[in-house]
């Protein structure tokens, strides 16, 4: 008889002996609580607050209203490449995702790229979560962007694992994430994407800040953005490591710039009403778009205002789309 088989039989006999002869109470069963968030993700508590939401925007879609929110906690930084890789590897083992080559297009042309796709019992199974290994991307006018704007995650087919292309990009915010991929990350760990109201409340820092920086003002020492003039192309612009600039009064980094952050809400021009509590827009509306907030490295200053609103389709993700997460206050 082989040694491994002897060991298995011995263990079986021992377990049988214990269960048949012990008069002690049955052993305590430890309940599995599900996947655990990467320990690098730190949350900041946001207290119960009634705050003034909105301001003057180009679209005139942010009326100044009073909103009350229950206490919540929000991640102090945007989710990083490494944190998203941790999710992908765990979700892959659990049968939530697969990798498949898909044809995609941008203003520079059409090409084939590996995509992370939800499968099995994952939320929005069949939808693309993330584009892998992209070569940098294009502007809307067809100019190639800096190579540092690529997706830094690849799938090692021999090891069946997701890996980082460049170890120096560990703490860069994950990009090329579609809303589906941000939502799946949150669902996997039993947390949430911030509602639009939660995001703006956190961005204002408890002080009604005009910009979500350390003091409500904006310059290039306080956020990663593309100046004050719309439509200016920056050929060397790219994201930076999360936490590269001073935190706002709630201890939150990069609420202004770096990458746009997906929110839970569908976008609705006239959704928000005065005097509401814990609002969240669950109605897709005619455009079926989700809210994104905060501006990014390649957007101008007006898009970084705490009350500036933007939206995009759930299946859209590029080199300046990422996210952060919220959870119930402890």
Protein Blocks (a to p, Z undefined) as FASTA:
>chain_A
ZZklmmmmmmmmmmmmmmmmpcbdcddddddebjaddfklccdddddddddeddddfkop
accdddddddddddfbdcdfklmmmmmmmmmmnopaccdddddddfkbccdddddddehj
bghihiafbdghianiacfkopacdfklpcfbdcdfklopacdfblklmmpccehiafkl
mmmmmmmnopacddfklmmmmmnnonopabfcfnopacfklbccebjbehiacfkbccdd
ehiaccdfkopahkgghiacddfbdcdfklpcghiahiacfbgbjnopacdehiafkbcf
klmpmkbccdddfkbccfkbccddddddZZ
